[in-house]
Amino acid sequence: AAASKQFHVRCGLLVATAVFDGIRMIQHPAYCKQAAAHAAWRHRQLSANSAICHVAFVDWQTEQLLVQQHSNAAVRVGDRRFFGCWEMLRLSFGGWRGRPFAAASAAKVLLPLLFPS
């Protein structure tokens, strides 16, 4: 959560997605499909001033699925976890398991609170 408070300071453009209950995989943008590009985008995103940052809101189930099925694309940098060029922000919703649309709506509400313009 501490990292999320810094996005608005260092990101010119924020690209966000939300995936819950492992219903689908996170799609990489065309410019970040190659494994070699993942490290370069992570480095840019972690720098003090990045033109584009990629954030994926996920739940525990989706995070584990991504790590298990794509271990080569799942990387931990300090206390932050990335999947390709996407920084994963895990949200915990307690009783919302099995209700991905409700969880996605919560992420949509959180987005402007976490990343003010």
Contacts in CASP RR format, 6 or more apart in sequence:
PFRMAT RR
TARGET T0000
AUTHOR 0000-0000-0000
METHOD contacts of the structure
MODEL  1
AAASKQFHVRCGLLVATAVFDGIRMIQHPAYCKQAAAHAAWRHRQLSANS
AICHVAFVDWQTEQLLVQQHSNAAVRVGDRRFFGCWEMLRLSFGGWRGRP
FAAASAAKVLLPLLFPS
1 89 0 8 1.000
3 79 0 8 1.000
3 80 0 8 1.000
3 87 0 8 1.000
4 55 0 8 1.000
4 89 0 8 1.000
4 114 0 8 1.000
4 115 0 8 1.000
5 114 0 8 1.000
7 14 0 8 1.000
7 53 0 8 1.000
7 55 0 8 1.000
7 114 0 8 1.000
7 115 0 8 1.000
8 14 0 8 1.000
8 115 0 8 1.000
8 116 0 8 1.000
8 117 0 8 1.000
10 47 0 8 1.000
10 48 0 8 1.000
10 49 0 8 1.000
10 50 0 8 1.000
10 53 0 8 1.000
11 45 0 8 1.000
11 50 0 8 1.000
11 51 0 8 1.000
11 52 0 8 1.000
11 53 0 8 1.000
11 115 0 8 1.000
12 50 0 8 1.000
12 51 0 8 1.000
12 52 0 8 1.000
12 53 0 8 1.000
13 51 0 8 1.000
13 52 0 8 1.000
13 53 0 8 1.000
14 52 0 8 1.000
14 53 0 8 1.000
14 55 0 8 1.000
14 115 0 8 1.000
15 29 0 8 1.000
15 52 0 8 1.000
15 53 0 8 1.000
15 54 0 8 1.000
15 55 0 8 1.000
16 54 0 8 1.000
16 55 0 8 1.000
16 56 0 8 1.000
16 57 0 8 1.000
16 107 0 8 1.000
16 111 0 8 1.000
16 115 0 8 1.000
17 26 0 8 1.000
17 27 0 8 1.000
17 55 0 8 1.000
17 56 0 8 1.000
17 57 0 8 1.000
17 86 0 8 1.000
18 56 0 8 1.000
18 57 0 8 1.000
18 58 0 8 1.000
18 103 0 8 1.000
18 104 0 8 1.000
18 107 0 8 1.000
18 108 0 8 1.000
19 25 0 8 1.000
19 26 0 8 1.000
19 56 0 8 1.000
19 57 0 8 1.000
19 58 0 8 1.000
19 62 0 8 1.000
20 57 0 8 1.000
20 58 0 8 1.000
20 59 0 8 1.000
20 61 0 8 1.000
20 62 0 8 1.000
20 93 0 8 1.000
20 98 0 8 1.000
20 100 0 8 1.000
20 103 0 8 1.000
20 104 0 8 1.000
21 59 0 8 1.000
21 61 0 8 1.000
21 62 0 8 1.000
21 97 0 8 1.000
21 98 0 8 1.000
21 100 0 8 1.000
21 103 0 8 1.000
22 59 0 8 1.000
22 61 0 8 1.000
22 62 0 8 1.000
22 65 0 8 1.000
22 100 0 8 1.000
23 100 0 8 1.000
25 66 0 8 1.000
25 69 0 8 1.000
25 70 0 8 1.000
26 56 0 8 1.000
26 58 0 8 1.000
26 66 0 8 1.000
26 83 0 8 1.000
26 86 0 8 1.000
28 84 0 8 1.000
28 85 0 8 1.000
28 86 0 8 1.000
29 54 0 8 1.000
29 85 0 8 1.000
31 37 0 8 1.000
32 38 0 8 1.000
32 41 0 8 1.000
32 54 0 8 1.000
32 84 0 8 1.000
32 85 0 8 1.000
35 72 0 8 1.000
35 73 0 8 1.000
37 85 0 8 1.000
38 73 0 8 1.000
38 75 0 8 1.000
38 82 0 8 1.000
38 84 0 8 1.000
38 85 0 8 1.000
41 54 0 8 1.000
41 84 0 8 1.000
41 85 0 8 1.000
42 75 0 8 1.000
42 77 0 8 1.000
42 82 0 8 1.000
42 84 0 8 1.000
42 85 0 8 1.000
42 87 0 8 1.000
44 50 0 8 1.000
44 51 0 8 1.000
44 52 0 8 1.000
45 52 0 8 1.000
45 53 0 8 1.000
45 54 0 8 1.000
45 85 0 8 1.000
45 87 0 8 1.000
46 77 0 8 1.000
46 80 0 8 1.000
53 87 0 8 1.000
54 85 0 8 1.000
54 86 0 8 1.000
54 87 0 8 1.000
55 86 0 8 1.000
55 87 0 8 1.000
55 89 0 8 1.000
55 115 0 8 1.000
56 83 0 8 1.000
56 86 0 8 1.000
56 87 0 8 1.000
56 88 0 8 1.000
56 89 0 8 1.000
57 89 0 8 1.000
57 91 0 8 1.000
57 104 0 8 1.000
57 107 0 8 1.000
57 110 0 8 1.000
58 66 0 8 1.000
58 88 0 8 1.000
58 89 0 8 1.000
58 90 0 8 1.000
58 91 0 8 1.000
59 90 0 8 1.000
59 91 0 8 1.000
59 92 0 8 1.000
59 93 0 8 1.000
59 97 0 8 1.000
59 103 0 8 1.000
60 90 0 8 1.000
60 92 0 8 1.000
61 97 0 8 1.000
63 81 0 8 1.000
63 88 0 8 1.000
63 90 0 8 1.000
66 73 0 8 1.000
66 74 0 8 1.000
66 83 0 8 1.000
66 88 0 8 1.000
67 74 0 8 1.000
67 83 0 8 1.000
70 83 0 8 1.000
73 83 0 8 1.000
73 84 0 8 1.000
74 81 0 8 1.000
74 82 0 8 1.000
74 83 0 8 1.000
74 84 0 8 1.000
75 81 0 8 1.000
75 82 0 8 1.000
75 83 0 8 1.000
75 84 0 8 1.000
76 82 0 8 1.000
80 87 0 8 1.000
81 87 0 8 1.000
81 88 0 8 1.000
81 90 0 8 1.000
82 88 0 8 1.000
91 103 0 8 1.000
91 106 0 8 1.000
91 107 0 8 1.000
91 110 0 8 1.000
93 102 0 8 1.000
93 103 0 8 1.000
93 106 0 8 1.000
96 102 0 8 1.000
96 103 0 8 1.000
96 106 0 8 1.000
END
